Amino acid sequence: MLQEEVWDADAAQRYDTPGSGMFAPEVLDPTVGRLAELAGGGRALEFAIGTGRVAIPLAGRGVPVSGVELSEPMIARLREKAGGQAIPVTAGDMSSARVEGRFSLVYLVYNTIANLLSQPEQVACFRNAARHLGPGGCFVIELWVPELRKLPPGTEATVWHQEPGYIGLDTYDVLHQRVVSHHFRFGDGGTRAEVFRTPHRYIWPAELDLMAQLAGFTLESRHADWSGAPFTATSRSHVSVYRLPV
């Protein structure tokens, strides 16, 4: 599966869930607040800006935001929203696309670095972030922690989320460090399901730190969420802030 094929017009139309999921205020508000703080009055660049879930409210707080996005339908969906027309977006791959100017913050949220399906592409993403930052600038990544401890020998799949009308299931290829997320959504009555699949290359926190070092970054902080909860051995995700030297 190519990412261009995954994030098509149908995916762009289904992506937004206003007021719930990753669009819920308790999820989005701490994200935007922390990013505004890290921008420090400077410009911000979002890799994989999508439909503007984070960029639009961040711009609403006075942070000048630009974006990079591979999917033309996702860009079109962003343009339909209030405030979306004012955000400059470069169509391209976040591992290589260039945006004019320098930024104090580059950020990549909601596990999206894992959409790059090889280690060289992920390293290139770090290097691309560094190219866009001024001295002392930071690169922020939100990423899940692979849940391989849930895989008994011979088992290749885990259910990572379940709620009425939805089941999220991941299938793992541990040899190649790949995972495919299967999103099952059930209609009224629960007899029929719609399936949406997304491929990823999962990254351990220590591997992510090494990628950062190769691009000239040092790890400044790591928390379990945007509110600053401590990152522990049982944390399911992390928000990592990497900084370039001044």
N, C-alpha and C positions, 0 to 999 in steps of 0.2 A: 504494500500500500504506500503510495506517495502522499506526502502531506497535502499537495495541491488537490488530490482526489478526495482526501478525507474532509477538508474544510471547503466544501463546495457550497452552492447557493442554499441547498436544503439545510446543511449544518449551520450556516450563518443565520437562517431564519429561526432555527430551533435553539440557538445558543443562549439567548438572553432569557433569564427567569426572574423578572423584576420582583424584588422583595423577598426572594427565597434563594436557598443554595448559596452559591458564591456571590450572589447579588444581595443577600440579606444585610441589613444595616450593621448587625453585630460582626459580620465578616468584613464588609467593605470599609466601614468607618475607621477601624484601627489600621487597616492597610494604607488608606489614603493619608491618615494623620502621620504615620511613621515616615512615609515617603516624603511628605511635605517637609518634615523636620530634617530629613537627610539631604534634601535638595539645598537647604541652607540659603534660600533666596536666589539660587542659580537656576539654570535651565535643566530640564529632565528629558531623557530619551527612553521610551519604552520599546523594548524588543518584543515582537509579537503582540502588537497593540490590540489586535482583535476588533471587537465592536466598541471599544472604548470604555469597558466596564470600570477600569481604574483611571484612565487618562482624563476622561471628561470631568469627574468630580475633583481630580487633582488640579486640573486647570481652573476649576471653579474656586479653588483656594488661592489662586493667584500665581501658581507655578507655571511658567511657560513650558509646555509639553510638546514634544514631537514624537513620531512613532515610525516603526518599521513593521511591515506586515506582508507575509507571503501570499495570503488569500485575497484576491480581488473582491469576492463576495463579502468577506468580513469588512473590508474597507468601505464597500458600498453601504453596508448596514450601519457602520459608524457614521457615515455622512448623513444618514436619515435622522439622526438624533439631534436634539437641541444641544448646541455647542460643538457638535462633531465637525462641522464645516470649518471651524477655526483652528483645528489641530492639523499641522502639516504631517503628512504620512508618506513615507517612501516605500514603494512596492518592491519587495525583495526578500532575500534570505537573511535572517538575523546573524548568520555566521560570516557574511561578506558584504552586505549592503552598507553603503556609506551615506551619511547625512551631513549636510554642511554645518560647520561651526563646532564649538566645543561645549561640553556639558559638565555640570557638577555631579550629576547623578544619571546612571543608566540602570534600569531595573527590568527584571524578567520574573513574572509572577506565575503562580498556580501551576507549577511543575513543567512549564513550557520548554525549558532547556532540554527535557527528555524527548521532545519531539524531534530533535536532531538524533539520527539513528546510528551514529558512529562516534567513537571517541575523538578522532581527528576533527570532526565537525564541531563537537562540543568544545574542544580546546580552541578552535578558530573563533567560536562565539566569545570566549573570554578575551581573546586578542582583539577582536573587533570592538568589544566594549572599551578596552584600554585605549584604542585609537581615538575614540570619541570623547574621552575624558580629559579634563585639564589636570594639572598637578594637584594631588590631594583629593581627586574625585573618587567616588565610590560606585561599586557595582553590587546590586542587591539581587539575590536569588531566593525565591520561595520554592521549596522542593520537598517531595515526600521521601520518607525513608523506606527502602525496599523491605517488604514484610516476609522475607524468606524463612524466618523462624516459624511461620505458620504452615510451611510446606513439609509434611512428613515425607520420608523416603517414598518415591514412586508417585507422589502427588504433584500435579503440574498447575493447579489452579487454586485461588482463594477468593472467597467473597469478602470484599473490603467495605461494602456499605449495603445496608438494606433498610428500606422504609416503605410505607404503603405506596404501591404503584411504581416502585423502582428497586432494582437490584444491580449493584456494581460488582463485576467479577473480573479478576485478572488471571491470565494464563501466562506462565513463565517459561522462557528458554534460558536456563541458568548458564548454559555453556557460552552463549553469545551475549548474555546480559541484556536480553530483550524481554519485553512484556507487552501484551496486547490487552487493553482495557475494553471490556464488553459492557455496554450500558443498556440494560433491559428496562423499557418503560411499558407499563401495562395500561391498557385503556379501561374504560368503565366495564365492570364485570370481571376483569382479570383473565379473560379467556384468550386474548390475543396480545402479543407483545411486539414492540418495535425495537430493533437492535441497532446500536451505533457503536462502531469499533474504532479505537485509536491506538496506533503502534507507538512504542516508546523504547528508549534505551535507558535503563535505570542507572543511577550513579550513587555510590556510597559517599557519605560526607567527606571521608578522608581523600577519596579520589577527586572530589570537587575541589578540595583545598589544594591538591597538587596541580590541577588545571589552572587554578588561580595563580599559583607561584610561577608557572611557566609564562604567564602573561604579565608578570611584574606586580601582582597584587599580594597583599597580606590580609589574613583574616582579622577583622576588627571585632566582630561579635557574632554570636550564633544563639538564637532563641527558638523556642518551640512554636511560637506564633508571633503575630504582629504586635500583640500587646506586651511582649517582653517576658513571657513565662520561661522559666529555666528549661534548657535543652537537656534531656536525660536519656538514659539507655532505652527507655520505653517510649520516647517521643515518636509520633508517627510522621512528623514533618518538621521542617526547620526553616527559619528565615536567616540567611547568612549575609553579612555585610563585609565586602572586601574593599580595601582602600589602596590607592596608588600612593607612592611616596610624594611628599610635597616638593 
